[in-house]
């Protein structure tokens, strides 16, 4: 038997992972994904773009504020740190939406 809290935690984790995974796809983003990316950018004070690379998963790059400058690639460690922060942010948003009855 699974407690309601465990069930909710599992559901939030699945929803959050799906949202993060879909960020790199060409499909339109939903409100939660947009909000998560905005919060991520605000947390680090930089704009990020994300794509999925075979064998690497999600790869983040810092978008330059100067027009014409290419995005800055991040180290593997920085990339993992940002990905985990994005998952944390997304879970917080999903929990909030669940408590409001929005999912």
N, C-alpha and C positions, 0 to 999 in steps of 0.2 A: 504494500500500500504506500502510495506517495502522498506526502503532505501537500496541502494547497500551496504553501510557500515554495516547496521544491518544484512543483509543477510550474508555478509562475516564473521562477528563476530559470528553469529550463526553456520555457517558451520565450522569455526575453532574450536569452542567449541565442536561440535559433533565429529569431527575428532580426536581432542585431547583426549576426554573422551574415545573414542573407542580404541585409541592406548594405553592409560594407562590401560584400562580394560583388553586388550589382553596381557599385559606384563606378567601376572601370568599364562597364559595358556601355554600348552605344544607346541603350534604352534611356528614355527620359527619367530624371530623378524625381522621387517623390518628396513631399515636404520634409519628412524626417531626414532623408539623405542630405537635402539642401541645408537644413538647420545644423546637422552634424558637421558638414564641411565648413560652414560659416563659423561655428564655435571652435573648430580645430584651428582655423586661420586666426581667429581672435586670440586663442591661447598662445600661439607662437608668434603672433604679430607679422605673419607672412601668408601670402596666398599659396595654396597648393593645387597641383593637378595630380591626378592619379590615373594609372593605367595598369592593366594586368599583363604580366610578362610570363611566358611559359617557363616553368621551372623556378620562378622567383615569386610568383603570386603578385600581390599589389605592390606597385612601385610608385613612390611619391616623388615629386619634383617641386622645387620652390619656383614660383612664377616671379620673374623680375618685374619691378615697377617701371623700369625703363623700357619704352617701346622698342622692339626689335631685338632685345637681348634674349638669348635662348634660356629655357628653364634650367635651373641648377639641379643636377643630380645629387642624391644623398647617399651616404655610406649605407651599407647593409644594416649596421647597428642603429643609425638614425632612422632608417626606414622602418625597422621593427618597432622602435619606440613610438613613432608617429602612428603606425598602424594600431598599436595597442591603445594609444590615447584615443584614437578615433573609435575603436570598439567601446571603450569606457564611456565616451560621450554619447554614442549611439544607444547604449544600454540605459543610460540616464534618461534620455529622451523617450525611449520606449516605455520605461517604467512610468514616467510622468504621463504619457499618453494612455497607458493602461489604467492608471488611477483616475483619469478623467473620463474613462470609457471611450476613448478615441480609437482603439484598435479592436 
